[in-house]
Amino acid sequence: MAQLWGGRFTKETDQLVYNFNSSISFDRKFYKQDIEGSIAHVTMLAKQNILTETEKNTIVNGLESILSDVESGKLEITDEYEDVHSFVEANLINRIGDSGKKLHTGRSRNDQVALDMKLYTRDEVLEIDELVKELLKVILTIMEENTETFMPGFTHLQKAQPITLAHHMGAYFEMFKRDRSRLRDIYNRMNFCPLGSGALAGTTYPLDREYTAKLLEFEAATRNSMDSVSDRDYIIELLSALATVMMHLSRFSEEVIIWNTNEYRFVELDDAYSTGSSIMPQKKNPDIAELVRGKTGRVYGALMSILTTMKGIPLAYNKDMQEDKELTFDAIDTVKGCIALFTGMVRTMTFNKEIMEKSAKGGFTNATDVADYLVNKGIPFRDAHSISGRLVLLCIEKKGALDDLSIDEYKKENKLFEEDIYQAISLDTCVNKRMTLGAPSKTVMNQVIEEYKIYLFNN
């Protein structure tokens, strides 16, 4: 059992206890961050004359050789070590001798693991942000190509008003744009270095914590050593943000699933992102969208798990906090995989524009525009709403659309109707007369698209 402690103990830890306590099976992910943090730490120790330059160089060279060997596959991180920290330190001592025993000077595993988790999480935040950005680029391309693609907008899963595909996709652009903003906030808020906090009360060595923070590209060193080793807020915030990303992906997936049905046929999924049935040869299933929708619960579970773990922990570090890692790793990997696959699915998805437009013409999506027509003639909106509702009822009885009613039928309801009613309730008018910022008209959408291009260029 390779471990970093033992002087206080007179007998070996029970093997079951050791296995239960061990974290090497999952924190091996940290090897790069652990070595990066250790190099910064010994560099600072040498600057403060706690180590000699020779000792620093020997330790750094040893650490770099371990990193190189792990990445080449020459050195394997095995379960004989309690955690990744003991793996690195034991191999360092084996390679360079007693100088390796000085690596841990002025440092505790508590601030070491806090640093490793922050470094790892910080790197992953940037990777996730890039994946979301790539998805936004795909959404923006769809928007640019579909400012004149009419489709029904829905409320309560019922046709409500006509919009364009560009407008619909713009809603998801806004969602994922907010997700990137949350990730950026998390990055900025977590970007403070805990190394040098010791177990909970700092150290008597004259460490230069701001120098270490600078070496590791943190904004600054943390200001309270107890909080530094017991803070997991950034993980909670990240998992909350990732849960929101997955919620947005799940909503989008649900629409793709609905649009892919025989009843809608709004979209055609690429064969590479679909599967068939083992018994029904006609099936083409939206499995990627369904799996993204399903894996959302998995990420939600990670958030609830860490909240539950942290809710009763007194200051400072407690072993419970080891439970922050597996669920965070799993959530990160799940989200990254889902975003990448979803982006590929959307990029290759084709839209049945004629079917979407035909659907927009049905369901009385222009009923509000009938009422607005009368309002513009001086009729109070509540009265106009009632008149439009009676005309819809007439259409239902006749099994037709508002566009199919004769001018006499319109005038029978109100004499202010004229021939221009048909132009007023056409899809083109219904969409393109909506000129307020955020509305679906082509003019407004083109303005918003340009704003989105600038946003993606600058962010």
Helices and strands as residue ranges (DSSP letters): H 15-21, H 24-27, G 28-30, H 31-47, H 53-72, H 84-96, G 97-102, H 109-145, E 150-155, E 158-164, H 165-190, E 192-193, H 209-215, E 220-221, H 225-230, H 233-259, E 267-268, G 271-273, H 287-310, G 319-323, H 324-348, E 350-351, H 353-361, H 367-375, H 381-398, G 402-404, H 407-413, H 421-424, H 427-432, H 442-458
